[in-house]
Amino acid sequence: NVKYGATYELEETKTLEIATQINFEVELIANPGDDSVQVITRFINQSNSTVDLDTFLNIPGRPQRKGLVTSLRSGQAAVESFTLSGYAGLKGQVLWYGIREVNGEAFLNKEITVP
C-alpha cells in the first residue's frame, strides 16, 4: 500500500561516465492524497570540469518533460524536480528518466515504476 506523503526511493546512486563523472540518484514521492507524483533527481559532479546536462522524463500518454542542469561545477550538487498530476492514472506505470551531457554522445536511461 502506498501511504500519503511517504517517500519511495526507486533508484540507487548511479555514476554516469560520459566525458565526466556525474553521480545521480532518482527518488519518487507518491502523494495519493493530492493525486500527484514527484520525481526528484540529485546530481553531484565528481569530475574536474564544469558540465551541462540535458534531462528528460517520459510518461506514458503524456508529453515528454525536459530539463536542463547548467554550469554544474566540480564538486557541486544540483536538484531537479518534476511534479506530475494524476497519481491514480500513473500507478503501476513505468516512467523513463534520462540524462545526457550537452554536446556529448552518451546518455543514460533509467526506468521508474510508480508504486
N, C-alpha and C positions, 0 to 999 in steps of 0.2 A: 504494500500500500504506500502511496505517495502522500507525504504529510505536508501541509501548508507551511511555507517558509523554510522547509528543510533544504539542505544543500546536498546535491548529488555530484560527486566528483567522478567524471567518466573517463578521464584520460590521465595517465601518469605523465611525469615530465619527460619531454622528448627533446633531443638535440637535432636541430636542422643544420646539416652541413652542406652549404652551398659554397659560397666563397668565404663564408664566415661561420662562426658557431653561434646559433641562437637557440637558447633553451626556451621552451614554452609549455604551458600547461593549459588545458581547457577544462572549465568547470561549468556544469549546467545546474541552474537553480529552477526547480519547478514550483510554481505558485498556483495550485489549483483554485485557491480561494479567490484570486483576482483573475483567473483564467489566462495566466501568462507563463512564459518560459524565458529565462535569461541565460544567455551563453556568454561567459566571461573568459577572456584569454589573457594570460600574463606572460610577457616576454622579458627575457634578460639577454642582453648582448654580451657574450663572453669572448668576443673576438677583440682584436686590437684596432678595428676600424669602425667608422660610422656606417650604418646601414639604413636603407629604406625598405619597407616590406609592404607588399600588396596582400590583403586578406580577403576571404570570401566565405559566405555561409550559404550553402544550397539547401533549400527547404522544399520538400515535395509539394507541388501545386502552387508554389508562390515564386515571386521574382527573387533572383539571387540578391543577397545583401553583400555589399562590398565595403571594405575599409582600407585605410592606409595608415601605416605607422612610419612617420618620417624622422629622419635625423636621430636615430637611436644610437647614442654614443657608446663607446666601450664601457662596459660595466653598468650601463644604465638599464633601468626597468621601465616597462610601459604596460598599461592595461587597456584592453579593448572590450567593449560590451555591446551585444545585440539583444534587444528585448523583443520578443515575439508574442503577439496576442493569440488567443485561441488554443490554450493548453489542451482542452478536451479533444480537439481535432488533430493535435500533434502527438498525443500519447501513443507510444509504440512506433512512431515514425523514425526513420533513420535520416539524420541530418549530416551533411558533409561540410567540414570546415577545412579550408586550405590556406596555405601561406606560401609566398614566393618572394624572393629578393627582387626588388625592382632592378631591371636591366640584367637579371640573372637568367639562367636557363632552367635550373632545377626547381622543383616545388614539392610540397608535401601535403597530402590529403589525409584527413582523419575522419572516420565516421563516429557519430554520436547518436545513441538511441535515446529518445525521450522516454523516461520511465512512466 
